[in-house]
Structure formats: structure tokens, C-alpha cells
């Protein structure tokens, strides 16, 4: 898969891919169908693994030639050593976890840097839906309240506070909409939050 193909399929992933150096070790936690690792392997000569629990998505990863470990992320990353990867990805899946703090800490332990993305609950159409008395449904939050896999709802500011509390340093924070960075009022106008993080020195 080349960059143009990735950008057409998932412009958010295409933006995030710029933060990942070529020829490095990558772990994708909650890798889904493996499209990100497919791109990183074929176009940037990266090496690594995906972690995914869904049977159908594990099969898709295998079809793409992505090495995938079928495991529940909630069980942690104990099979990996400290700093085993240059980059650990957790893209649009953290909001589905019960123990967000524990997973964040583990991600920062096994990676020299971590890249985390999640739907921004403070995106203005979400706020408008709540003012109208309804739970938000959008491209970034495509489920109804009764069938959503999302257990956590966070804003950009919420996550920054949590990252600091669990000993993570925010290296970069970008709000995206349709894969493009939002410059003005990002916590209002960005539908997807993306953070690049690392463990604080001495923590």
C-alpha cells in the first residue's frame, strides 16, 4: 500500500504516518484490519505487530500480510519488554477500554513514543446534539447510544489532563477533521484528537 492509497482510505492515518520514522519497530494496539501496518511495512519499511481481538479483523490483517496477535488489549502488554518499540499506536480504540489509565501507562512503557487518537467529544456538532437533548451521532461517533462500543467519552483537554496525571509528556497534540489539521479552536472544530506522547523523564 502506498501513501496515496492510505490517504484515500484513511486520511487520519495518512496524517499520523508522518510521525513514524522509516525502518523502525511499531506496535499497533487495536490495529483493526491492519491498514496502517500494511502501509508502514510496504512504504516505510517498518517492522512490528498488531494486536486485535476481533476474529474478522484478525483475518483481514493476515490477508494483508500483517503480523497480528489476537489478544484483548485489556490484558495489558506484558509480553513485550520495556522500550521494545520505537512507536506504539493506539488509534481510535482507547475510548473502548475500561482501564484507560493502565493501558496508557503500558503503552508508554513498551514504546519510546506513543501515538493515541480518539473521537473528540467536544466537537461542535456533538455539543449541539447534547443541547438538543440527544446523544451525538457523527462520522467519528457513528453509533447510537444503545449499541456503541465506546465506553469513554473525552475531549482534547480531558485527555491532556489524564496524560499528565499518569506521567506522560505531550510532545504534540493535533485536532483533525477529515484528516486535515484544525488550527483555530481545535477543541470545538476538531472531530478527532491525536496525541504524540512519551513517558516523562524520571517517572
Steps between C-alpha positions, in 0.01 A plus 500: 500500500637843408432839657238604245301182565522548878396864469195402296397225743582673828626860483536508879746210485685667213555807720618289795737299279722809461592467870642150454862469387588251224661167586385499864317258729126572537226347715140578401269437797147446373625482142160425343536373142876575497492776240745722693756224550456394137601850392786530752644164394478549125571872463720582803672164560382486860476177697264400778176351614134578534279403792135433425227287658232496228513176295399662169754782539778258593424317174518829306842569656622157395380562143704822496812319623492678834631309803216512750459367852141419592464632853280721713679831553352515850738218597791738455824480307697281739639284219715796383813640666545862602577728202464205260353722226588836352130586474186353654172593329157498662276653238126552554479213750598646839142620556387136496716403798390463863845564649620797295767607752653152518514458123653845451770424756575166332514658155752757624704223665549288187549790256749781470206708381126438488242637258141496622187617319137509608172673405484848652176518695525882508468528120234762439234275338529272805439796729204608287348151517524506880337843511214349299471224760649221286820298516733590212519288186761603243770366269740476795229370738289292260305296756174555680519517881358148538744315270823697533825317585632825648520489878675836549425845362786751517594841371846618399540688827381198703760274345784749548420510873490120523829460311673733743346318799634160388851633436494566127647797317299637208740553211234606250125534497302549180127514435397358163188529292477280189872432546604867491640690801270757659683818598232719656302389809611136461296371797186636329577431136704178507308172478806283574769567762854373438772504766868411472629408845790355691570403858623792709866483595550357847148353521 
